[in-house]
Amino acid sequence: MATFSHSESRRLYSWWWDSHNSPKNSKWLQENLTDMDAKVKTMIKLIEEDADSFARRAEMYYKKRPELMRLVEEFYRAYLH
């Protein structure tokens, strides 16, 4: 699995967002894209936080896992229907 630096992931994500964010989009689509953008930014922030030791990374994982799972479940429910 490839890992990207913070600047690389932001650049790739920015390209995706810019290609989907258009004034021609319907209000419903624009609201959904804005909501998805906020959730993705939250997930990236949770994932990209650095830790200086294995123990600290493990602690961060267990603390952040419920929040990440909640966001993934929201994505799943939103796009299931």
Secondary structure per residue as TSV (DSSP state, phi and psi in degrees):
chain	resnum	aa	ss	phi	psi
A	1	M	-	360.0	128.5
A	2	A	-	-77.7	141.9
A	3	T	-	-116.4	143.9
A	4	F	-	-114.8	148.2
A	5	S	-	-70.2	166.8
A	6	H	H	-56.6	-46.1
A	7	S	H	-67.6	-37.1
A	8	E	H	-65.8	-44.9
A	9	S	H	-65.8	-38.8
A	10	R	H	-65.8	-39.8
A	11	R	H	-64.5	-46.4
A	12	L	H	-64.1	-43.1
A	13	Y	H	-65.9	-40.1
A	14	S	H	-60.1	-42.0
A	15	W	H	-59.4	-44.8
A	16	W	H	-61.5	-48.5
A	17	W	H	-62.8	-46.2
A	18	D	H	-61.6	-31.7
A	19	S	H	-77.8	-16.6
A	20	H	H	-109.2	-10.6
A	21	N	-	-100.1	103.7
A	22	S	-	-137.6	143.8
A	23	P	T	-64.0	-16.2
A	24	K	T	-78.1	-12.6
A	25	N	S	-68.6	150.2
A	26	S	-	-66.6	161.1
A	27	K	H	-60.5	-41.7
A	28	W	H	-60.8	-46.8
A	29	L	H	-64.5	-42.7
A	30	Q	H	-60.7	-42.6
A	31	E	H	-63.8	-41.8
A	32	N	H	-66.9	-40.5
A	33	L	H	-65.9	-38.6
A	34	T	H	-65.1	-42.3
A	35	D	H	-63.5	-45.2
A	36	M	H	-64.1	-40.2
A	37	D	H	-59.3	-44.7
A	38	A	H	-62.5	-42.0
A	39	K	H	-67.6	-40.6
A	40	V	H	-65.2	-41.6
A	41	K	H	-61.9	-39.6
A	42	T	H	-63.1	-44.4
A	43	M	H	-63.4	-43.5
A	44	I	H	-61.3	-42.5
A	45	K	H	-61.8	-42.6
A	46	L	H	-65.5	-39.5
A	47	I	H	-76.6	-38.4
A	48	E	H	-84.4	-4.2
A	49	E	-	-63.6	133.6
A	50	D	-	-85.4	154.2
A	51	A	-	-133.9	145.9
A	52	D	S	-91.8	-4.8
A	53	S	S	-150.3	163.3
A	54	F	H	-61.3	-42.0
A	55	A	H	-61.6	-40.8
A	56	R	H	-67.3	-40.7
A	57	R	H	-62.7	-41.4
A	58	A	H	-63.7	-42.8
A	59	E	H	-62.4	-44.1
A	60	M	H	-62.4	-41.1
A	61	Y	H	-58.6	-49.5
A	62	Y	H	-67.9	-30.9
A	63	K	H	-75.5	-36.7
A	64	K	H	-92.0	-18.2
A	65	R	H	-54.8	-46.6
A	66	P	H	-60.0	-39.2
A	67	E	H	-67.3	-42.7
A	68	L	H	-63.2	-42.7
A	69	M	H	-62.7	-40.0
A	70	R	H	-61.5	-45.4
A	71	L	H	-64.3	-42.4
A	72	V	H	-63.3	-42.6
A	73	E	H	-63.9	-37.4
A	74	E	H	-63.4	-43.5
A	75	F	H	-58.7	-46.9
A	76	Y	H	-59.4	-49.2
A	77	R	H	-65.0	-38.9
A	78	A	H	-66.0	-35.9
A	79	Y	H	-104.8	2.5
A	80	L	H	-74.2	-35.9
A	81	H	-	-90.7	360.0
